Amino acid sequence: MEKLVRTITGDAPGKTTQLVYFKLGPAQAEAKVYLQAALHADEQPGILVLHHLLKRLEQAEAQGLLKARFVVMPMVNPLGMGDLGFRQHQGRYDRASGVNFNRNWPDLFKAIHVQVAGQLKQDAAHNIQSVRTAVHAWLTQQQPVNALQQQRHWVMQEAFDADFVLDLHCDNEALPHIFTVPQSAEVMQDLSDWMGAAATLLTEDSGGHSFDEVWSTLWLKLAAAYPDYPLPLACHSATLEYRGQFDTFDELNQEDAERLYGFLQSQGLIGGDLLRPRPPATPKGTDLAATEMTRVQQAGLLAYKVKLGDQVKKGELIADLISLEGEGAFVERVPVLAGTDGVIISRNINKYVWPGCSVAKVVGSVKLETRGEYLLED
């Protein structure tokens, strides 16, 4: 196992940050797997999952079982990890720019498609290599200036040629679930089963240019732009939501790591007997646009009437919102109702909420016209 340390120059004198990560497996392996955690630095179960996974990967490497090159960044966002104030950790937004750490990543199709167009042939392997070479050349030409740009640049240089990109996150309070593209549904169903996911939410474009979509969207856009050439989906990428922010425990996350290891084995990326028996099937993927982000219209104190995993019907009560001002203050309860039939997969940790706050995710099967083009929670 090789340990790498990259220095990120800070945006103020005397401030530098280190990005630490690991590489394992044959350097010339045909396949590559990129894993990272805590891009939203306030979402930390993934750090412990990768801590345990690293031990398994190191053992597998010593036994000659790794069939792919692995890059593992257990804490991919040291900038966000340093966002401490008034005895609390934040970590979701870059303080200098206000940018969500998992939004507004580059559109690689725009960056390289003109250059690639003249190089395509009737050979899928050739085309994949041409695209990756073009992306590498584009990355090499970039000149990151501020700390956020530097951090993203290091990350993209390690992820650009991966066949699997798995970004480990968590929700507020939630059941395990996955975000990915419909074209990866079959592979991600295998991952869902291993992970024990309550839902796999599918969309080609969530509207936020999130990290996992950088890699899948590149190939989907290329295939759409050049339909006469074989351009397969060369990277299966996904965001894995490992429950909620408080679900960071050795026993729980070690099991998560073993399940993730089992998925990697099932995909032929690690040899040897399966670490554990195959788990039971989980729900099939559904359109992200069919998931309601239930929001409140006023400030108040939440009193939930549903638990994670509960099935609800449209119009059923999810929570009461206790009014905190006006004529009904501390007496009136405003009902918060489900806008679709579905299963509750997340709730809000914070019970004091303000206008526009999301208080639940209800995973349904019917696309909702109210969802619009921006399908993410923030």
C-alpha positions as a printed NumPy array, in Angstrom:
array([[  0.   ,   0.   ,   0.   ],
       [  1.382,   3.343,  -1.075],
       [  0.602,   6.469,   0.947],
       [  0.551,   9.818,  -0.856],
       [  0.469,  13.312,   0.626],
       [ -0.426,  16.371,  -1.477],
       [  0.   ,  19.914,  -0.183],
       [ -2.754,  22.46 ,  -0.763],
       [ -1.584,  26.05 ,  -0.447],
       [ -4.03 ,  28.063,   1.616],
       [ -5.835,  31.264,   0.662],
       [ -4.174,  33.191,   3.477],
       [ -0.498,  33.495,   4.506],
       [  0.75 ,  30.641,   6.658],
       [ -2.121,  28.287,   5.818],
       [ -1.493,  24.977,   4.089],
       [ -3.467,  21.733,   4.117],
       [ -2.514,  18.143,   3.349],
       [ -4.585,  15.718,   1.297],
       [ -3.631,  12.167,   2.293],
       [ -4.649,   9.084,   0.311],
       [ -3.599,   5.571,  -0.651],
       [ -2.99 ,   3.426,  -3.723],
       [ -3.13 ,  -0.351,  -3.786],
       [ -3.125,  -3.133,  -6.35 ],
       [ -1.245,  -3.679,  -9.614],
       [ -0.196,  -0.394, -11.195],
       [ -0.88 ,  -1.807, -14.667],
       [ -4.222,  -3.445, -13.843],
       [ -6.85 ,  -3.202, -16.567],
       [ -9.471,  -1.855, -14.141],
       [ -9.332,   1.006, -11.666],
       [-11.505,   1.81 ,  -8.648],
       [-11.618,   5.236,  -7.03 ],
       [-13.226,   5.65 ,  -3.598],
       [-13.549,   8.778,  -1.476],
       [-15.35 ,   9.897,   1.661],
       [-16.301,  13.135,   3.422],
       [-16.501,  15.399,   0.379],
       [-19.181,  16.949,   2.521],
       [-16.822,  17.072,   5.463],
       [-19.667,  17.042,   8.002],
       [-20.682,  13.576,   6.706],
       [-18.222,  11.239,   8.358],
       [-19.477,   7.603,   8.421],
       [-17.674,   7.079,   5.104],
       [-14.321,   7.892,   6.709],
       [-14.758,   4.988,   9.102],
       [-16.058,   2.722,   6.317],
       [-12.91 ,   3.377,   4.253],
       [-10.735,   3.015,   7.355],
       [-12.001,  -0.554,   7.691],
       [-11.969,  -1.19 ,   3.943],
       [ -8.327,  -0.138,   3.706],
       [ -7.366,  -2.91 ,   6.104],
       [ -9.18 ,  -5.449,   3.96 ],
       [ -7.617,  -4.125,   0.774],
       [ -4.149,  -4.177,   2.297],
       [ -4.605,  -7.822,   3.304],
       [ -5.926,  -8.674,  -0.159],
       [ -2.948,  -6.94 ,  -1.772],
       [ -0.539,  -8.977,   0.347],
       [ -2.312, -12.143,  -0.818],
       [ -2.236, -11.102,  -4.481],
       [ -6.038, -10.882,  -4.679],
       [ -6.453,  -7.347,  -6.01 ],
       [ -7.406,  -7.456,  -9.687],
       [ -7.744,  -3.679, -10.041],
       [ -5.827,  -0.565,  -9.123],
       [ -7.428,   1.081,  -6.087],
       [ -7.206,   4.73 ,  -5.093],
       [ -8.721,   5.435,  -1.669],
       [ -9.202,   8.929,  -0.233],
       [-10.702,   8.386,   3.234],
       [-10.95 ,  12.137,   3.919],
       [-11.074,  13.835,   0.545],
       [-11.91 ,  17.312,   1.841],
       [ -9.354,  18.521,   4.417],
       [-10.466,  22.092,   3.723],
       [-13.958,  21.313,   4.948],
       [-12.69 ,  19.306,   7.894],
       [-11.012,  22.451,   9.152],
       [-14.247,  24.449,   9.155],
       [-14.655,  24.79 ,  12.918],
       [-16.367,  27.607,  14.741],
       [-18.   ,  28.157,  18.113],
       [-17.338,  24.514,  19.077],
       [-19.18 ,  23.182,  16.044],
       [-18.042,  21.672,  12.764],
       [-19.638,  22.739,   9.485],
       [-17.851,  21.398,   6.383],
       [-20.527,  21.429,   3.683],
       [-19.627,  24.724,   1.997],
       [-16.356,  26.357,   1.031],
       [-16.183,  29.445,   3.239],
       [-14.2  ,  31.487,   0.718],
       [-16.599,  31.085,  -2.21 ],
       [-19.829,  29.831,  -0.656],
       [-19.769,  26.841,  -3.042],
       [-21.157,  23.53 ,  -1.858],
       [-18.193,  21.12 ,  -1.952],
       [-20.294,  18.642,  -3.956],
       [-21.665,  21.07 ,  -6.531],
       [-20.417,  22.866,  -9.639],
       [-17.733,  20.37 , -10.653],
       [-16.425,  20.804, -14.23 ],
       [-18.313,  19.623, -17.295],
       [-15.683,  17.412, -18.942],
       [-17.745,  16.978, -22.094],
       [-17.517,  20.699, -22.816],
       [-13.822,  20.603, -22.041],
       [-12.756,  17.828, -24.425],
       [-15.457,  16.795, -26.912],
       [-14.205,  18.951, -29.803],
       [-10.706,  17.538, -29.475],
       [-11.975,  13.961, -29.204],
       [-14.375,  14.153, -32.164],
       [-11.663,  13.718, -34.781],
       [-10.074,  10.78 , -32.993],
       [-13.058,   8.437, -32.716],
       [-13.051,   5.076, -34.502],
       [-15.202,   1.963, -34.684],
       [-13.25 ,   0.588, -31.754],
       [-14.642,   1.064, -28.252],
       [-11.334,   0.419, -26.488],
       [ -9.584,   2.986, -28.692],
       [-12.297,   5.551, -28.036],
       [-12.169,   5.061, -24.273],
       [ -8.427,   5.56 , -24.266],
       [ -8.694,   8.631, -26.531],
       [-11.238,  10.239, -24.207],
       [ -9.19 ,   9.548, -21.103],
       [ -6.043,  10.86 , -22.768],
       [ -7.899,  14.057, -23.683],
       [ -9.212,  14.476, -20.132],
       [ -5.719,  13.941, -18.732],
       [ -4.32 ,  16.546, -21.132],
       [ -7.041,  19.028, -20.138],
       [ -6.338,  18.477, -16.445],
       [ -2.623,  18.93 , -17.015],
       [ -3.257,  22.316, -18.625],
       [ -5.305,  23.618, -15.692],
       [ -3.688,  26.078, -13.321],
       [ -5.603,  25.94 , -10.039],
       [ -5.202,  29.087,  -7.991],
       [ -7.158,  29.02 ,  -4.749],
       [ -7.286,  26.202,  -2.209],
       [-10.612,  24.774,  -3.402],
       [ -9.377,  24.613,  -6.997],
       [ -6.169,  22.902,  -5.887],
       [ -8.044,  20.31 ,  -3.839],
       [-10.406,  19.522,  -6.708],
       [ -7.495,  19.329,  -9.142],
       [ -5.685,  16.676,  -7.091],
       [ -8.883,  14.67 ,  -6.795],
       [ -9.769,  14.781, -10.478],
       [ -6.284,  13.701, -11.492],
       [ -6.767,  10.505,  -9.516],
       [-10.369,   9.793, -10.562],
       [-10.426,  10.62 , -14.281],
       [ -9.452,   7.155, -15.581],
       [-11.355,   5.024, -13.068],
       [-13.89 ,   2.39 , -14.117],
       [-15.712,   2.802, -10.799],
       [-16.019,   6.065,  -8.852],
       [-17.762,   5.681,  -5.508],
       [-18.343,   8.792,  -3.391],
       [-19.29 ,   7.977,   0.206],
       [-21.695,  10.404,   1.904],
       [-24.503,  10.301,   4.439],
       [-27.794,  12.121,   4.982],
       [-29.127,  13.858,   8.112],
       [-30.926,  10.818,   9.534],
       [-31.55 ,   8.163,   6.916],
       [-31.619,   4.633,   5.625],
       [-28.779,   3.666,   3.248],
       [-29.415,   4.752,  -0.341],
       [-27.654,   5.421,  -3.641],
       [-27.657,   8.141,  -6.319],
       [-26.543,   7.101,  -9.809],
       [-27.465,   7.234, -13.508],
       [-30.089,   4.919, -15.069],
       [-27.466,   3.439, -17.4  ],
       [-25.629,   2.037, -14.352],
       [-28.776,   0.55 , -12.83 ],
       [-27.755,  -3.099, -13.269],
       [-24.337,  -2.684, -11.662],
       [-25.755,  -0.455,  -8.951],
       [-28.491,  -2.961,  -8.182],
       [-25.691,  -5.345,  -7.243],
       [-24.172,  -2.617,  -5.084],
       [-27.564,  -1.838,  -3.552],
       [-28.046,  -5.473,  -2.581],
       [-24.617,  -5.649,  -0.993],
       [-25.063,  -2.301,   0.723],
       [-28.581,  -3.083,   1.94 ],
       [-29.883,   0.122,   0.379],
       [-33.475,   1.199,   0.924],
       [-33.52 ,   2.999,  -2.434],
       [-31.466,   3.612,  -5.56 ],
       [-32.335,   6.994,  -7.067],
       [-31.686,   7.349, -10.792],
       [-31.152,  10.42 , -12.968],
       [-28.781,  11.446, -15.739],
       [-28.593,  15.013, -14.458],
       [-29.574,  16.129, -10.959],
       [-28.917,  19.771, -11.872],
       [-26.106,  20.373,  -9.389],
       [-22.994,  19.12 , -11.259],
       [-22.177,  16.869,  -8.308],
       [-18.912,  14.949,  -8.168],
       [-20.246,  11.514,  -9.123],
       [-22.001,  12.945, -12.193],
       [-18.732,  14.359, -13.583],
       [-17.673,  10.9  , -14.687],
       [-20.871,   9.251, -15.892],
       [-22.182,  12.395, -17.593],
       [-19.031,  12.66 , -19.711],
       [-19.693,   9.287, -21.321],
       [-23.444,   9.78 , -21.667],
       [-22.993,  13.117, -23.422],
       [-20.303,  11.723, -25.723],
       [-22.519,   8.786, -26.7  ],
       [-25.403,  11.167, -27.45 ],
       [-23.218,  13.56 , -29.452],
       [-21.491,  10.858, -31.522],
       [-24.018,   8.036, -31.961],
       [-22.16 ,   6.531, -34.936],
       [-19.211,   5.522, -32.753],
       [-19.007,   2.931, -29.959],
       [-18.776,   4.957, -26.74 ],
       [-19.774,   2.737, -23.824],
       [-20.345,   3.961, -20.28 ],
       [-16.706,   3.537, -19.262],
       [-17.207,   4.645, -15.665],
       [-19.893,   3.551, -13.208],
       [-20.098,   6.336, -10.654],
       [-22.402,   6.807,  -7.699],
       [-22.99 ,   8.627,  -4.449],
       [-23.44 ,   6.182,  -1.567],
       [-25.414,   7.542,   1.366],
       [-24.412,   5.664,   4.517],
       [-27.384,   6.465,   6.758],
       [-27.135,   9.642,   8.886],
       [-24.508,  11.928,  10.328],
       [-24.565,  10.266,  13.736],
       [-24.118,   6.718,  12.358],
       [-20.353,   6.531,  12.824],
       [-19.646,   3.383,  14.836],
       [-16.978,   0.696,  14.476],
       [-19.337,  -2.268,  14.432],
       [-21.761,  -0.666,  11.981],
       [-19.195,   0.769,   9.572],
       [-16.993,  -2.32 ,   9.648],
       [-19.962,  -4.281,   8.359],
       [-20.479,  -1.591,   5.711],
       [-16.843,  -2.031,   4.663],
       [-17.236,  -5.802,   4.414],
       [-20.366,  -5.378,   2.308],
       [-18.545,  -2.944,   0.03 ],
       [-15.671,  -5.419,  -0.236],
       [-18.205,  -8.101,  -1.196],
       [-19.531,  -5.892,  -3.993],
       [-16.006,  -5.335,  -5.305],
       [-15.496,  -9.102,  -5.261],
       [-18.759,  -9.684,  -7.118],
       [-17.585,  -7.309,  -9.848],
       [-14.362,  -9.286, -10.306],
       [-12.182,  -6.516,  -8.883],
       [-10.956,  -8.605,  -5.94 ],
       [-10.307, -12.328,  -6.052],
       [-10.805, -15.042,  -3.462],
       [-13.9  , -16.556,  -1.888],
       [-16.696, -14.128,  -1.082],
       [-16.022, -12.474,   2.25 ],
       [-19.638, -13.064,   3.274],
       [-22.742, -14.643,   1.713],
       [-24.605, -12.629,  -0.878],
       [-27.25 , -10.475,   0.836],
       [-30.952, -10.496,  -0.096],
       [-32.327,  -8.366,  -2.911],
       [-33.153,  -4.707,  -2.284],
       [-35.716,  -2.449,  -4.022],
       [-35.203,  -1.71 ,  -7.695],
       [-34.016,   1.735,  -8.735],
       [-36.526,   4.551,  -9.164],
       [-36.438,   7.903, -10.926],
       [-35.026,  10.617,  -8.651],
       [-37.784,  12.897,  -9.933],
       [-40.261,  10.583,  -8.191],
       [-38.694,  11.299,  -4.797],
       [-40.297,  14.159,  -2.919],
       [-38.081,  16.44 ,  -0.835],
       [-40.787,  17.425,   1.649],
       [-40.24 ,  21.032,   2.754],
       [-41.802,  23.394,   5.268],
       [-43.045,  26.903,   4.511],
       [-42.439,  28.527,   7.881],
       [-40.186,  28.294,  10.913],
       [-41.19 ,  25.914,  13.668],
       [-40.346,  22.906,  15.786],
       [-40.812,  19.492,  14.181],
       [-42.763,  16.717,  15.867],
       [-42.424,  13.689,  13.566],
       [-45.279,  11.244,  13.125],
       [-43.376,   8.79 ,  10.907],
       [-40.243,   6.678,  11.282],
       [-37.604,   5.767,   8.735],
       [-38.909,   2.991,   6.494],
       [-42.588,   3.87 ,   6.995],
       [-44.844,   3.736,   3.948],
       [-47.046,   6.789,   3.491],
       [-49.824,   7.814,   1.15 ],
       [-50.151,  11.215,  -0.475],
       [-51.754,  13.59 ,   2.012],
       [-50.795,  11.566,   5.081],
       [-49.221,  13.299,   8.058],
       [-45.417,  13.252,   8.192],
       [-44.947,  15.721,  11.043],
       [-46.527,  18.545,  12.942],
       [-44.777,  21.895,  12.889],
       [-45.23 ,  23.679,  16.203],
       [-45.588,  27.409,  15.586],
       [-43.093,  29.628,  17.377],
       [-44.527,  33.069,  16.649],
       [-47.726,  34.919,  15.898],
       [-51.225,  34.374,  17.281],
       [-50.834,  30.588,  17.381],
       [-47.335,  30.567,  18.876],
       [-46.638,  27.492,  21.03 ],
       [-50.243,  26.374,  20.665],
       [-50.891,  25.83 ,  16.962],
       [-49.612,  22.795,  15.074],
       [-49.256,  23.047,  11.301],
       [-49.507,  19.641,   9.565],
       [-46.687,  18.634,   7.185],
       [-48.175,  16.236,   4.618],
       [-46.678,  13.776,   2.153],
       [-46.928,  14.943,  -1.439],
       [-46.719,  11.44 ,  -2.904],
       [-47.09 ,   7.77 ,  -2.065],
       [-43.803,   6.258,  -0.99 ],
       [-41.351,   5.219,   1.699],
       [-39.664,   7.574,   4.171],
       [-35.891,   7.198,   3.739],
       [-34.677,  10.332,   5.523],
       [-35.65 ,  12.832,   8.211],
       [-34.038,  15.995,   9.55 ],
       [-31.744,  15.704,  12.564],
       [-32.513,  19.312,  13.495],
       [-36.025,  19.702,  14.822],
       [-35.968,  23.498,  14.666],
       [-36.501,  24.298,  10.977],
       [-37.031,  27.441,   8.945],
       [-38.795,  28.263,   5.652],
       [-37.633,  26.038,   2.801],
       [-36.029,  23.362,   4.999],
       [-36.301,  19.784,   3.773],
       [-37.739,  17.562,   6.502],
       [-38.097,  14.215,   4.698],
       [-37.373,  12.276,   1.529],
       [-40.342,  10.245,   0.309],
       [-39.286,   7.751,  -2.367],
       [-42.181,   7.182,  -4.737],
       [-42.641,   5.642,  -8.167],
       [-44.461,   8.436, -10.021],
       [-42.466,  11.383, -11.372],
       [-43.482,  14.652,  -9.758],
       [-44.002,  17.715, -11.932],
       [-43.144,  19.904,  -8.964],
       [-39.561,  18.663,  -8.867],
       [-38.307,  20.811, -11.744],
       [-34.754,  20.496, -13.1  ],
       [-32.861,  20.81 ,  -9.814],
       [-33.392,  17.483,  -8.054],
       [-31.014,  17.803,  -5.122],
       [-31.837,  18.827,  -1.586],
       [-29.833,  22.065,  -1.508]])
